[in-house]
Amino acid sequence: MEEANIVVIGAGIVGLAIAAKLSERNEGVYILEKNAKFGQETSTHNSGVIHSGIHYPPGSLKAKLCVKGNLMIYEICEKYKIPYKSLGKLTVAIEEEEMEELEKLRRWGEANGVEGLKILEKEDIKRLESNVEVEKALYSPSTGIVEPDELMNYFYAKASQNGAVLATKTEVTGLRKIGDEYEVSGTSFGEKFTIKAKSVINCAGLYSDKIAMLIGLDVEKLGYKLHYCKGDYFRLIGKPPVKMLVYPVPKGPGLGIHLTPDLAGVVKLGPNAYYVDNI
């Protein structure tokens, strides 16, 4: 039986970042990833947006981590030359009821410590984005974009330099606590494996509830059960209609269909959002 100090299950951006940090002061860090390469799921299937922190209730953990993470990502990107752009974002209101929502997002953002938020009128919006026809918008200057693959490459390189080991094509199918340690089992490249670990960190993303169930947690009772919500993107052809991120006032699941320029200036439109039973 193999032995490890810390096992991180899942090599998305969260798993890699955790492994990179923990391996600074701990030996025997292993990252187990069921795919052939790290970051093959939600970490690379998204808008690549560095959010400011306006969408989350004040005092919530998500709000605190988003605002702190916003600053940290910019610092990392600047220090290690990871491609990014601080574009700023317009959250636009069309209907009267959406004007009130803009004010709520501004209040939330300010309570969360987001700096530079402004409610803009039609004329000011036109000066920033000539193709955007709305009455009001919330401007958040600290919103930007990053290349997710490059950010993950940084975290993987840092973890690897610290001695952490990434095992791909390695799927965890068993997890149990034995005394003060954990027994992690599954298949790696088609062969069965078992690892004894002092600590296990669940970073399995879309499969994190299944990992939690392996250890005996009641995911339904604890509220850990995942409900899959998918979204589709389209890439616009021709001259980009916007330079900044342009979002609607959020309604329903997700943050709404938005316009997101990538690092080359090409604009993506999406995602929509719909629930599915399986992935």
N, C-alpha and C positions, 0 to 999 in steps of 0.2 A: 504493500500500500504506500502510495506517495504521501509526503507530508508537506504542508504549506503553513505559513503564518496567517496570511490573509488571502481569501479567494473572492474575487470580484466576478459576479456572473453578469456578463453582457459588456460588449466593447463598442457601445455607442459613445457619444461625446461625454455623457455623464460618467459612464464606467471608466473611460480613459482618463478623464480629469481627476476622478477619485484615486485611481491607481497611481497617477503621476504625483499627486500630493502625498499619499500615504507612503509611497516608496522612497520619499526623501528621508524618512526616519525609521523605516521598517524594512527588514529583509524578508524574503520569501513571499513576495506578492505575486499572485497568479491571476490573470484575466482569462476567463473562459468564454469563448464566443462560438455560437453554433454555425455561423456563416463562414464562408471562405475568406472573408476580409472584414476588418472592423468598419463600423458605421454604415452598414448596408440597408438600414431600415429608416426609422423616423429621423435619425440624425442628418440624413442627406435628402430626405423627401419633405422639404419644407421651404419656406420663403427666404431663409437665411437672414432673418431680421434680428437686429439687436434692439430689443424693446426697451422703452423708457421706464415703464411702471405705472401707467395711467389706468390700466384696465382692472386692477386688483384692489379689493377692499383694504382700506387703511388698517394697519396692524397685522394683516395676514402674513404668513410666512412667505407666500408667493410674492407679495409686494416687496417685502424686505430683501429677498434674494434677487428679485429682478433689478431693483435700483442699485444694489451693491454689485451685482453681476454686470450691469451695463458699464460701469466705470472700469471694472476689472478686465473685461474683454477688450475695451479700447486700449487700456494700458498694455496688455499682452500683445495685441496686434501691432501697436506702435513700437514696442521694444524688440519684438522678434520678426518684424517686417511681414506680418501676415496680412494678405490683401483685405481691405475693408474700406468703406466710405461712410462718413457721417452725413447722411443726406437730409435728415429732418423728415418729419411726417405731418401731413394734413389729415385730420379726421373730419370729414365733411358732413354737414347737416343740410337736408333738403326740406323736410317737413318741420312744422312748428314744434311738435313733440320731441323731435331730435335736437332742437336747440337746447331744451332743458337737459337732455342727456349729455350734450357737450359740456355744459356747466358742471354736471356731476362728475364727469371724467376729469375736468380741470381741478375740481376740489379734491378728488381722490388723489390725483397726481401730486398736487402741492402738499397734501397731508403725508404722502409717501416720500417726500423729499425730492421730487423731480423738478429740476430747475428750468427756467426759461419758457414756461408754458404761457401761451397767449391765445385769446379768442380773437380771430381776425374777421374783419368785415369783407364784403365782396370785392372792394377795390384793392385791398391789401392782398387778398388771395390771387387776384388777377396778376398782380405784379410778380408774385412768386411762380404761379402756374397759369399761363394764359389760356389753356384749354379746359380749365376747371370752372364750371358754371354753377356756383352755389352761393347761398346768402351768407353763411358763416362757416368757419372751420376752427378747430383747435390745432394750434401749431405746437409740435413737440420737437425741439431742435436736437435732442440727444438721441433720437431714434436713427438707426443706421443699418447697414448691411455688412455681412462678412461672408467669406468663402468657407462653408462648413468643412469641406475636405481638408483645407489647409490648417484650420484650427485643430481638427482632430489629428492631423499629422504632427502638429506641435506637441499635443498631449501624449501621443504615442511615443514620439522620440524622447520626450522627457522621462516617461515611465521606463522606457527601455534603457536609457542611460543610467537610471537609478537602480537597474537590476531586475525590474519587474519582467515577468514572462507572459507573453500573449500566446494562448493556445486556440487556434481557429479550428473550424470544423469539429468543435467540441461542445456537445449538447448535454446539459445537466438534466437528468431524469429522476434522480433520487437525492433527497436531502433529509438528514435526521441528526438530532442532537444526542450525543453520547457523553454524559458527564459534562465536563467543561469545554468540550470540543464538538466539532461537526464532522459528519461523514458526507462527502459530496461524491455522487456517482453518476455515471452516464456513459456516453459513447464518444470516442475521439478517433476520427478517421476510420470509423466502422468497428473499432475495437473498444471493448468495455474498459472502464477505468474507475478507480476509487481513490479519493484524496481525503486525508484527515487534515482539518484546518482549525485554527484557533478562532478565527472570525470569518464570517461570510457576509458579503454585501450584495444585496439584490439590486442590480441595475439592468434588469432584463427587458425594460421598455414594455412593448406590447404583450410580453409574456410574463411580466412581473407578478401578476396575480397567480399564475400557474406555479411559479417558483414558491410563492408564499404558501400555496396550498400543500406543496411537498413537505414543508416543515410542520404542517398541521394547523395552520391558521385558518379560521373561518372567514374567508374573504367577503362573503355576503354580509355577515353580521358586523364585521369591522369596517365595511364600506370600501374594501379594496378591489371589489370586482370591477373589471374593465368593461366598458361598453364601447365598442369600436366605432369610430366616426371617421369616414373617409372624405377626401376632397380631391378635386381635379384642377389642374392648371392648364392654361393655354399661353403660348408665346406669341406676342404680337409681332407682325411683320411690317417693315417700313419704318418711317421716322418715329421715334419714341414720342408719345403724346405728353409725357410728364418727365420731370427730372428728379422729383421727390417721391417718397412713398405717399400714396393717397388711399386712405381707408374710409369706409362708411362708418356710421354709428353702428356698433355691434347689435345684432338681433339674432336670437336663437343660438344654436351651437356655433362655436368658432367666433372669429372676429369679423366675418363678412368677406365678400369678394373684394379684393383690393388690387391696386396697381403697384407692382414692385419692380423697380429697375434692378438689374444685376450689375456686377462690377464692370461689364462691358457697355452698359447703358441700355441693353435690350430689356424690354418690359414684359413681365409675366402678369397674367390676369387670373386671379383665383385666390384661394380655393373655395369652391362651394363646400357644403358639408351635409353628409347623410349617413345615418347609422346603418351598420351592417352586422350580421350575426357572426360571420367568419371572415378571416383574412387569408 
